[in-house]
Amino acid sequence: MKKEMTSADVAALAFELSSGDTSIIDAKIAKIYQPADDEIRINLFVYNKGRDNLVIEAGKRAHMSQHLRPSPKLPQSFPMMLRKHIMAGRITFVKQYDFDRILEIGIVRGGVDTVLVIELFSPGNIVLLDSERKIILPMKPVTFKGRRVRSGEVYQYPEAQISPVDAGVEDLQEVFSGSDADVVRTIATRFNLGGVLAEEVCARSGVNKAEPTKDVGPEAIGSIITSLKDVFTPLLSGDLKPCVVKKDVKGEMQPFDVQPFELAIYKDNEKSPFPTFNAALDEFFGKKAAESVQEQVTAVKKEKVNVFERRLQKQEDAIKKFTKDAEKHTLVAESIYANYVEIEQIVGVLLQARDKGYSWDEIRSIIKKAKESVPAAKWIVSIDSAAGNIVLDLDGTKATVDIKLTVPQNAQIYYDKAKKLTKKKDGALKAIEDTKLAMQKKEKKASGRRKVSTKKYWYERFRWFTSSDGFLVVAGRDADTNEEIVKKYMEKRDIVFHTQVPGAPITVIKTMGKEVPEQTLQETAQFVVSYSSVWKSGQFSGDCYWIKPEQVSKTPESGEFLKKGSFVIRGERTYFRDVEVGAAVALELEGNTRVIGGPLSAVSKSGQHVVEVVPGKFNQNDIAKKIYKIYVDKLGEPNFVKQIASPDKIAMMLPPGESDIKVQ
């Protein structure tokens, strides 16, 4: 599988990021994060598009991404320093350096120019330069032979390779004459192509890729030059056809390469086309990176779930060992007492020999000779002269006896060991009871959360949410429900919200006669804008206003006609300008058990397992299924989740149009 981007990939990426609908020129830089050691994520506000994310993994990849790793809870120093220099800056250019795996992004902030250099060759780096190309900040300060990447140094590029786009016959002849490798390896390494594109050049030229370069004639060199030009024509013309290439792995088609244009060597492979190369890169690199994080999260969750089972198993294993060892020590003690007389005689003989001046080596020699004639001598397995101990074989039971102690004292040592182990066993038994009790408490807590409230409320037929301050906000879903809210549920003491764009719901704050705080007004404004056609059109902000109920009328101006669900608004309006869209769904698990939706701040106040959504590419049903899967994975209770937050119920809480999940 492809591990990193090639020079051709970088060229295609630079082309997309600097031109056309995929351009990020003039984009404004927001916050910067470092979710992994070699990776940063730059949050951008792209003109006429809204928020997006540029993901850069040094030595591997760079692309706009929808598949984001979670941000660390504590920000690292490198992204914080980058924020200091380029946050709120504007991107002025994106370009590739000399057909190398180096991407440069120009930034201006407050009249100060900087350049972010992204090294996508191994081991890779991300370096911020000033206008004189001095290094302000490197991600990884390193020193190579003849090249220092450290703050204050003038940035030096790595040794240049020959560009395959500009290569001529003389360049190829010079390289081939000085190479000891075959054709494909020489093209791959000396022209900065990589193995795949080198194979493609050989295939198109008809030259044997395994032929030694020194044997390649002028005609073959000409064919290679022609093939080089042919391969890179899509890059030069901008006529890209991005795709992810797949192959069969154990009966399953899996991605193994991503390319900005079609390759002849992949003509028989299955391919997934993409509208942009950025999208293809995100599918190939970004999705896998995000999935690896999800796998780690899932593993951690499983780890937490199984903690009691593992603890219980360890405690039970410990009890078995304590019991076995205690029985073994008791058996040794009993064997010592059973052979009291013989052991006393053996110890006595050894002590006498020591008193007569025999060395331990002499005693070992005497015992060895006596084993044939003296039965007791056969009991001695070994002697530890340093400790003054002997190991005896007492009818298959080995006992270590200290000759300085009496027989009862030696037996007592083993009885004490057995007693100590028995106490440990009793402690482990008590620990098992504690573990089982903790498991029961956890199961009881879990079972308590599984209770489903079936109570229904009148407002659940409409769009609704409860504000952070506890006010009920209801809105119509269509023309019929707009009419119903105005005629049946709107009261004089309520506050009415609406937008001037078509397809906006009539929205009512049920005040119950209380003063409405600013937070509730702001949340309702966001709700009205987000659940209107503003979201559906892919915009990221819109205007709305609030009025009093008496300003809403079904009586049209003379000569005009009002269609069903429409109203005339008369009088002054209080506007909320440029309100940012935003929505979230969550689960209520205490009291009412249901899925809720609305502004993030309101949903977060009363719900758990909050999932924030933004305008995106998935329709309501698809995004609802994705959120449903998240809840099933988090709670581990599919039946419970299905009852309170089925995909259909989640879809009812989502804004109209297409959405995506915002990764925190």
Buried (B, 14 or more C-beta within 10 A) or exposed (E): EBEBBBBBBBBBBBBBBBEEEBBBBEBBBBBBBBBBEBBBBBBBBBEEBBBBBBBBBBBBBBBBBBBBBEBEEEBBEBBBBBBEBBBEBBBBBBBBBEBBBBBBBBBBBEEEBBBBBBBBBEEBBBBBBBEEEEBBBBBBBEEEEEEBBEEEBEBEEBEEBBBBBEBEEEBBBEBBEEBEBBBBBBBBBBBBBBBBBBBBBBBBBEBBBEBBBEEBEEEBBEBBBEBBEBBBEBBEEEEBBBBBBBBEEEEEEEBBBBBBBBBEBBEEBEBBEBEBBBBBBBBBBBBEBBEEBBEEEEEEEEEEEEBBEEBBEEBBEBBEBBBEBBEBBBBBBBBBEBBEEBBEEBBEBBEEBBEEEBEBEEBBEBBEEBEEEBEBBEBBEEBEEEEBBBBBBBEEBEBBBBBEBEBEEBBBBBBEBBEBBBEBBEBBBEBBEEBEEBBEEEEEEEEEBEEEBEEEEEBEEBBBBBBBBEBBBBBBBEEEBBBBBBEEBBEEEBBBBBBEBEBBBBBBBBBEEEEBBEBBBBBBBBBBBBBBBBBBEBBBBBBBBBBBBEBBEEEEEEEEEEEEBBBEEEEEBEEBEEBEBBBBBBBBBEEBBBBBBBBBBBBBBBBBBBBBBBBBEBEBEBBBBBBBEBBBBBBEBEEBBBBBBBBEBBBBBBBBBBBBBBBE
